[in-house]
Amino acid sequence: MAYDEALAERVRERIEGGAAVAEQKMFGGLAFLERGHIVVGIMGDDLLVRVGAAGKAAALRRPGVREFDFTGRPMRAFVVVAGEVLDDAVLDDWLAAGRTFAASLPAK
């Protein structure tokens, strides 16, 4: 699966952070990691966000959000945000959510 390079560039511009940030091809798209943990990913035109199991229900109530079902079973810590709702403010908000969750985990 290809990923939206323009969306990837928008994420890169916002998530810069030196050695703590890495990009890795994953799930057929591109993932952005901090301290070894996935923050967000890009699959096609959509944004994959790691919100944690406790944050998933609230995330699913937001516009353009659905469960991340990659293997036939929804992954409990991730949601997918439709690309068409990702204006700059919404993208910034989702990146903050993903970074906050990743920061709550011990470094790998």
N, C-alpha and C positions, 0 to 999 in steps of 0.2 A: 504494500500500500504506500503510495506517495503521500507526502505531507505538504501543506501550504507553506512555501518558502517565505512568502511575505509575512505570514503570521509568525513564523520562526524568527524572522528578523525583528519584528515588534517585541517579541519576548526577549530576545538577546539584548536589545537596547535597554530593557527595564530590569533585567536580572543580573546584569554585570556585577561581579563580586570577587574577581581575582581567582585565586587557586581553589577557593571553596566551591566554585560553580563549575559544573562539567556538563557536556552534552554527550548523549549516548543514543544510538539507534536502538529502539525498543518497541515492541508491540506493533511492528510494521510502520512505525513513525519515528519521531525524535523526542527524546526525553531530556529534561533539564533537571540536574541533580545539585543539591547543596549538601556538603559534608557527607556525601555518599547516599543520600535519600532523594527519591523522586519528589520534585515539587510540582511540576506540570509536564505535560507531554503534548505533542501535536500529532493527531491522527487525521489524515485528510485535511479538511477545513476546520476541524473541531479541536477544542482544548480539553485535554484530560487533566483533572486536578485531583491531587491527593488531599482529601479533607479529613481523613480518619473516620473510623466507624461511628464515633459519637457525633461528628459533624455532618454525616451524610443525609440524615432526614431533613435537616434545615436547608441544606444545599439543594436537595431535590425539589423543594418548593419554589425555587427561584426560576425566572423565565429562561427557557431554552436549555434546561438541565435534564439529563436522563442518567440512568444507571450505566455503569461501565460493565458491559457483558461481553467479554472477549472470548471466553471458553465455553459458553453455554450456561455458566453460573455467574451471576453478578459479583463483582469484586466489592467487598464491603467497605473499603477505605477510599474508593475513587468514584468520581462522577465525570460525566462528559458534558461540556458546555458547547452548544451549537455555535459554529463560526459566525452565523448571521447576527448574533446578539453581542458580539465582542467589539463594541466600540472602545475607545481608549479608557474611559472610566470603568467600564465593566471588566476589561482585561486587567487593569491595575488592581481592582478589587479581588479578582480570582487569584492573581499572582500573590497578593498579600495573604490570602487564605492558605494557599499551598505552602508559602514560605513559613507562615506561623506554625502550621502543623509539622513541617519538616524540622523546624527549630526545636520542637518539643521532644524530638527523638535524640538518643545519644549518637554522637558521631561514629561513623563506621571506620 
